[in-house]
Amino acid sequence: MAAYDLIVIGGGLVGGAIAWGAARLGASVALLDEGDVAHRAARGNFGLVWVQTKGAGMPPYAHWTRRSAELWPELQHAMTERTGVDVALRQPGGLMFCLSDEELESRAEQARRMHNESGGIGTRVLDRAEVRALVPMVGDRVVGATFCPLDGHANPLKLLRALHHALAGAGGAYLPNRTVTAITPQAPGFVVQAGGERLTGAKLVIAAGLGSRDLAPMVGLAMPVSPLRGQIVVTERLRPFLDHATHVIRQTEEGGVMMGDSHEEVGFDNGTLVPVLRDIAARNLAVFPHLRDASVVRVWGALRVMTPDGHPIYQQSERHPGAFAATCHSGVTLAGAHALALAPAILAGALPESLAPFSAARFHVQPA
Ligand SMILES: Cc1cc2nc3c(=O)[nH]c(=O)nc-3n(C[C@H](O)[C@H](O)[C@H](O)COP(=O)(O)OP(=O)(O)OC[C@H]3O[C@@H](n4cnc5c(N)ncnc54)[C@H](O)[C@@H]3O)c2cc1C
């Protein structure tokens, strides 16, 4: 039976970042993944490193997000150095375009509220002329925007690939097609059943996205996550016109334009719907009229991994110490913190006090 210091269940962006973060510190790590049959948020996401609106009403989440954005350049550097994969991080700041004075006032109010709750992240309100100075192609309907200098974007597929490569480079094992069906706590450690294989780990992280709900009770944890669909529209490659991140549109390093941000409660259906895609395109055409001539080359739907309040869950099992829960719906944004701050804490066997507010106890759910 293979024995590891740490077994991470779930090879998406959350599990991948934690597994690499632990392996780089010298731990022997196995990353067990269901493989290509799985619902994988990591394969269908938008690629933002987004700080501007994260943690409204929950300062610890705002602080954690900010920390991750600040750690991102170190993560990017490590990925390039260790794997040769450039994950295409750009952090020129992020814009939220507004199409009416009311919308701009409401965004400005949100920025003020977040500043008062969580401290400054440098968010500023820009008028039309200031927006145009940054992004000359915006249309006349844009009245202004909020701008946060910490926002950015990256290539999420390259990040996933780089994390898996870096894990292997640090001596860890990425084991696909290993659907975990049972976890048995044994003192000390855990026995994990994956297909016909049994592995033991001194510590264990459940980071299995939407699969976490069923696995968590096996080690006295609760991870009440559910799917929330987002659809994405991608155009042909265009000349560079948008370097900044925005929450609904971004131009990739290759020139394709991604548009998205629908939020649909449709269970495990990851399909697409023309009326939703049309709304996504219409909103972005109002901001960038020149896109009317661009061809759409791809659309998809993917399922976010949502907790009841939208904030992450990080927790160590009280009943079975050494077993940890980790999930969020911002796996790109939080990759820096997961790899460089959360993984070392898990290896050390205790989460810092600053992560206590992320316990699932806030939902008043009883672990089975
Ligand atoms: C449309 C959309 C847009 C998004 N945009 C952004 C964005 O701009 N910025 C951002 O930060 N985040 C974004 N996200 C969220 C981001 O993609 C997720 O936070 C991240 O991918 C979650 O990663 P994960 O590892 O928790 O889950 P997943 O990527 O879903 O990975 C979970 C993994 O667990 C494995 N698994 C499940 N059950 C088992 C089992 N029993 N045994 C073994 N393995 C198992 C699966 O194989 C899967 O690979 C977006 C998501 C969507 C859907």
The ligand as a MOL file (V3000), in Angstrom:
LIG
                    3D

  0  0  0     0  0            999 V3000
M  V30 BEGIN CTAB
M  V30 COUNTS 53 58 0 0 0
M  V30 BEGIN ATOM
M  V30 1 C -17.7860 29.7350 -15.7050 0
M  V30 2 C -16.7780 29.8450 -14.6100 0
M  V30 3 C -15.9710 30.9710 -14.5280 0
M  V30 4 C -15.0280 31.0790 -13.5200 0
M  V30 5 N -14.2270 32.1660 -13.4820 0
M  V30 6 C -13.2870 32.2740 -12.5180 0
M  V30 7 C -12.4080 33.3800 -12.5060 0
M  V30 8 O -12.4470 34.2440 -13.3660 0
M  V30 9 N -11.4990 33.4640 -11.4960 0
M  V30 10 C -11.4320 32.5290 -10.4990 0
M  V30 11 O -10.6310 32.6850 -9.5820 0
M  V30 12 N -12.2340 31.4520 -10.5150 0
M  V30 13 C -13.1510 31.3110 -11.4920 0
M  V30 14 N -13.9630 30.2110 -11.5310 0
M  V30 15 C -13.8650 29.2360 -10.4610 0
M  V30 16 C -12.7010 28.3030 -10.6140 0
M  V30 17 O -12.7080 27.6730 -11.8470 0
M  V30 18 C -12.8700 27.2950 -9.4870 0
M  V30 19 O -12.7820 27.9560 -8.2540 0
M  V30 20 C -11.8400 26.2930 -9.4780 0
M  V30 21 O -11.6950 25.6630 -10.6900 0
M  V30 22 C -12.2950 25.2720 -8.4600 0
M  V30 23 O -11.3440 24.3660 -8.4590 0
M  V30 24 P -11.5720 23.0360 -7.6970 0
M  V30 25 O -10.2600 22.4300 -7.7300 0
M  V30 26 O -12.2150 23.2760 -6.3710 0
M  V30 27 O -12.6850 22.2730 -8.5100 0
M  V30 28 P -12.5990 21.5480 -9.8940 0
M  V30 29 O -11.8110 22.3010 -10.8580 0
M  V30 30 O -14.0230 21.2390 -10.2480 0
M  V30 31 O -11.8080 20.2370 -9.5740 0
M  V30 32 C -12.3060 19.2490 -8.7280 0
M  V30 33 C -11.5980 17.9770 -9.0840 0
M  V30 34 O -11.9790 16.9940 -8.1280 0
M  V30 35 C -12.0150 15.7560 -8.7760 0
M  V30 36 N -12.9020 14.8630 -8.0390 0
M  V30 37 C -14.1990 15.0190 -7.7340 0
M  V30 38 N -14.6490 13.9820 -7.0190 0
M  V30 39 C -13.6130 13.1380 -6.8720 0
M  V30 40 C -13.4280 11.8690 -6.2470 0
M  V30 41 N -14.4260 11.2620 -5.5960 0
M  V30 42 N -12.2090 11.2840 -6.3060 0
M  V30 43 C -11.1770 11.8740 -6.9530 0
M  V30 44 N -11.2890 13.0810 -7.5560 0
M  V30 45 C -12.4840 13.7010 -7.5150 0
M  V30 46 C -12.4920 16.0450 -10.1830 0
M  V30 47 O -11.8980 15.1040 -11.0550 0
M  V30 48 C -11.9720 17.4400 -10.4520 0
M  V30 49 O -10.8080 17.4150 -11.2620 0
M  V30 50 C -14.9120 30.0590 -12.5360 0
M  V30 51 C -15.7050 28.9220 -12.6350 0
M  V30 52 C -16.6210 28.8070 -13.6590 0
M  V30 53 C -17.4360 27.5640 -13.7360 0
M  V30 END ATOM
M  V30 BEGIN BOND
M  V30 1 1 1 2
M  V30 2 1 2 3
M  V30 3 2 2 52
M  V30 4 2 3 4
M  V30 5 1 4 5
M  V30 6 1 4 50
M  V30 7 2 5 6
M  V30 8 1 6 7
M  V30 9 1 6 13
M  V30 10 2 7 8
M  V30 11 1 7 9
M  V30 12 1 9 10
M  V30 13 2 10 11
M  V30 14 1 10 12
M  V30 15 2 12 13
M  V30 16 1 13 14
M  V30 17 1 14 15
M  V30 18 1 14 50
M  V30 19 1 15 16
M  V30 20 1 16 17
M  V30 21 1 16 18
M  V30 22 1 18 19
M  V30 23 1 18 20
M  V30 24 1 20 21
M  V30 25 1 20 22
M  V30 26 1 22 23
M  V30 27 1 23 24
M  V30 28 2 24 25
M  V30 29 1 24 26
M  V30 30 1 24 27
M  V30 31 1 27 28
M  V30 32 2 28 29
M  V30 33 1 28 30
M  V30 34 1 28 31
M  V30 35 1 31 32
M  V30 36 1 32 33
M  V30 37 1 33 34
M  V30 38 1 33 48
M  V30 39 1 34 35
M  V30 40 1 35 36
M  V30 41 1 35 46
M  V30 42 1 36 37
M  V30 43 1 36 45
M  V30 44 2 37 38
M  V30 45 1 38 39
M  V30 46 1 39 40
M  V30 47 2 39 45
M  V30 48 1 40 41
M  V30 49 2 40 42
M  V30 50 1 42 43
M  V30 51 2 43 44
M  V30 52 1 44 45
M  V30 53 1 46 47
M  V30 54 1 46 48
M  V30 55 1 48 49
M  V30 56 2 50 51
M  V30 57 1 51 52
M  V30 58 1 52 53
M  V30 END BOND
M  V30 END CTAB
M  END
